[in-house]
Amino acid sequence: MRKRTGAITMIAAAAFIAIYPMPSQKEETAQENTVQVTENQVSNVPITLIDVIDGDTIKVHVNGKMEMVRYLLIDTPESKNPKTCVQLYAKEAFLRNSELVNSGRLTLEFEQGNTRDSYGRLLAYVHVDGESIQGTLLKEGYARVAYIMNPPYKYLELFRKEENLAKREKINIWSRLNFMTNWGFNGCLH
């Protein structure tokens, strides 16, 4: 009888653990590193710049945490991706982004449902003194509209209009024949 009771207890304990698993340390760490985006925090979240990574990514302090922020809805040529060469206009996009993020008060604006990318970076609209950095990079031909993953997006149509201005004027990335493809940028610095 004692063996049977012990076996039943073990089965019950295993079933309990399977249904109510103990939280792992990895899950707890992930929760601690998550920036909470609430209805009240969708726009104008103040940030402090730590570093400019490239034309469409920055490192910041937000809500007391260090975060990488990837600009929503745009793509600039690559300069630091180890899987590709340094692309044309990458350095110019980096320098223009640096000028913009260092020119005033930075804030983030989030889209509900689009707050992190597959690398864990925050996805956000970035503003300097209330002006869209993405919009400026698009109008000046340093970026293209890209990564439309989970629409609708608040600024998608506006960004497309700003991109079209640069296309019509053949500014920067739009000035070279066959540099832009459906998959991104084609061409490297030599």
C-alpha positions as CSV (number, residue, x, y, z in Angstrom):
1,M,0.0,0.0,0.0
2,R,2.8,2.3,0.9
3,K,4.5,1.9,-2.6
4,R,1.2,2.5,-4.3
5,T,0.6,5.7,-2.3
6,G,4.2,6.9,-3.1
7,A,3.6,6.2,-6.8
8,I,0.3,8.1,-6.8
9,T,2.0,11.0,-5.0
10,M,4.8,11.1,-7.6
11,I,2.3,11.0,-10.5
12,A,0.3,13.8,-8.9
13,A,3.4,15.9,-8.3
14,A,4.5,15.4,-11.9
15,A,1.1,16.3,-13.2
16,F,1.0,19.4,-11.0
17,I,4.5,20.5,-12.3
18,A,3.4,19.9,-15.9
19,I,0.3,22.0,-15.5
20,Y,1.8,24.7,-13.3
21,P,5.5,24.8,-14.2
22,M,7.9,26.9,-12.1
23,P,8.9,30.1,-13.9
24,S,12.4,29.7,-15.3
25,Q,15.1,32.3,-14.7
26,K,15.2,33.0,-18.4
27,E,11.5,34.0,-18.4
28,E,12.0,36.2,-15.4
29,T,14.9,37.9,-17.0
30,A,13.0,38.5,-20.2
31,Q,10.1,40.1,-18.2
32,E,12.6,42.3,-16.4
33,N,14.1,43.5,-19.6
34,T,10.8,44.3,-21.2
35,V,9.8,48.0,-21.6
36,Q,6.1,48.2,-20.9
37,V,4.2,50.2,-23.6
38,T,0.9,51.2,-22.2
39,E,-2.0,53.2,-23.7
40,N,-0.7,56.3,-21.9
41,Q,2.9,55.7,-23.3
42,V,2.2,55.2,-27.0
43,S,3.7,58.5,-27.9
44,N,6.2,61.0,-26.6
45,V,8.2,58.6,-24.4
46,P,11.4,60.6,-23.6
47,I,14.7,58.9,-24.2
48,T,18.4,59.7,-23.6
49,L,20.7,58.8,-26.5
50,I,23.7,56.5,-25.7
51,D,25.0,55.8,-29.2
52,V,24.2,55.9,-32.9
53,I,24.5,52.4,-34.4
54,D,23.8,53.1,-38.0
55,G,21.3,54.9,-40.2
56,D,18.2,53.3,-38.7
57,T,19.3,52.1,-35.2
58,I,20.2,53.8,-32.0
59,K,21.0,52.8,-28.4
60,V,19.1,54.7,-25.7
61,H,18.0,54.8,-22.1
62,V,14.2,54.5,-21.9
63,N,12.2,54.0,-18.7
64,G,15.5,53.4,-16.8
65,K,16.7,50.6,-19.1
66,M,19.2,50.5,-21.9
67,E,17.6,49.5,-25.2
68,M,18.4,49.2,-28.9
69,V,15.8,51.0,-31.0
70,R,15.2,50.1,-34.6
71,Y,13.3,52.7,-36.6
72,L,9.8,51.5,-37.6
73,L,9.0,51.3,-41.4
74,I,12.4,52.3,-42.8
75,D,15.6,50.8,-44.0
76,T,18.9,52.5,-44.7
77,P,22.0,51.0,-46.4
78,E,24.1,48.7,-44.2
79,S,27.4,49.7,-42.8
80,K,27.9,47.3,-39.9
81,N,26.2,44.1,-40.9
82,P,28.9,41.4,-40.8
83,K,27.0,39.4,-43.5
84,T,27.3,42.1,-46.1
85,C,29.7,44.7,-47.4
86,V,29.5,48.4,-46.6
87,Q,26.8,49.6,-48.9
88,L,26.6,52.9,-50.9
89,Y,25.1,55.8,-48.9
90,A,25.5,53.8,-45.6
91,K,28.0,56.2,-44.1
92,E,26.0,59.2,-45.3
93,A,22.8,57.8,-43.7
94,F,24.7,57.1,-40.5
95,L,26.1,60.7,-40.4
96,R,22.7,62.3,-41.1
97,N,21.0,60.1,-38.5
98,S,23.7,61.2,-36.0
99,E,23.1,64.8,-36.8
100,L,19.4,64.4,-36.3
101,V,19.4,62.5,-33.0
102,N,22.0,64.9,-31.5
103,S,20.0,68.1,-32.5
104,G,17.3,68.2,-29.8
105,R,15.0,66.4,-27.4
106,L,14.4,62.8,-28.4
107,T,11.1,60.9,-27.9
108,L,9.7,57.5,-29.1
109,E,6.3,56.7,-30.4
110,F,5.1,53.1,-30.5
111,E,2.6,51.2,-32.6
112,Q,0.5,48.7,-30.6
113,G,1.5,45.2,-31.6
114,N,4.7,46.3,-33.2
115,T,7.0,47.0,-30.3
116,R,9.9,44.5,-30.8
117,D,11.7,43.0,-33.8
118,S,13.0,39.4,-34.1
119,Y,16.3,40.6,-32.6
120,G,14.6,42.0,-29.4
121,R,15.1,45.6,-30.4
122,L,12.4,48.1,-29.7
123,L,10.6,49.2,-32.8
124,A,9.5,52.9,-32.7
125,Y,9.0,56.1,-34.5
126,V,11.8,58.4,-33.3
127,H,11.2,62.2,-33.0
128,V,13.6,65.0,-32.4
129,D,11.8,68.1,-31.0
130,G,8.5,66.6,-32.3
131,E,9.8,66.1,-35.9
132,S,10.0,62.6,-37.4
133,I,13.5,61.3,-38.0
134,Q,12.2,58.6,-40.3
135,G,10.3,61.2,-42.3
136,T,13.5,63.3,-42.7
137,L,15.6,60.4,-43.7
138,L,13.0,59.4,-46.3
139,K,12.6,62.9,-47.8
140,E,16.4,63.3,-48.0
141,G,16.9,60.0,-49.8
142,Y,18.8,58.2,-47.1
143,A,16.1,55.6,-46.4
144,R,13.4,53.5,-48.1
145,V,10.0,52.4,-46.7
146,A,10.4,48.8,-45.6
147,Y,9.5,46.1,-43.1
148,I,5.7,46.5,-43.3
149,M,5.1,43.4,-41.0
150,N,2.0,44.0,-39.0
151,P,-0.2,46.8,-40.5
152,P,-2.0,49.1,-40.1
153,Y,0.7,51.7,-39.3
154,K,-0.1,55.3,-38.3
155,Y,2.5,56.9,-40.6
156,L,2.8,54.4,-43.5
157,E,1.1,56.6,-46.1
158,L,2.9,59.7,-45.0
159,F,6.2,57.9,-45.2
160,R,5.4,56.6,-48.7
161,K,4.7,60.2,-49.8
162,E,8.0,61.4,-48.3
163,E,9.9,58.5,-50.0
164,N,8.2,59.4,-53.4
165,L,9.5,63.0,-53.1
166,A,13.1,61.7,-52.9
167,K,12.4,59.2,-55.7
168,R,11.1,61.9,-58.0
169,E,14.0,64.2,-57.3
170,K,16.5,61.2,-57.6
171,I,18.1,62.1,-54.3
172,N,20.9,60.0,-52.8
173,I,19.8,56.3,-52.8
174,W,17.4,57.1,-55.6
175,S,20.1,58.7,-57.8
176,R,21.8,55.4,-58.9
177,L,20.2,53.2,-61.5
178,N,19.6,49.6,-60.1
179,F,20.8,50.5,-56.6
180,M,17.3,49.9,-55.2
181,T,15.7,46.4,-55.5
182,N,12.6,44.8,-54.1
183,W,14.8,43.2,-51.5
184,G,16.9,46.2,-50.5
185,F,20.1,47.9,-51.7
186,N,22.4,46.6,-54.4
187,G,26.0,47.8,-54.4
188,C,29.0,48.2,-52.2
189,L,31.8,50.7,-51.6
190,H,35.0,49.4,-53.0
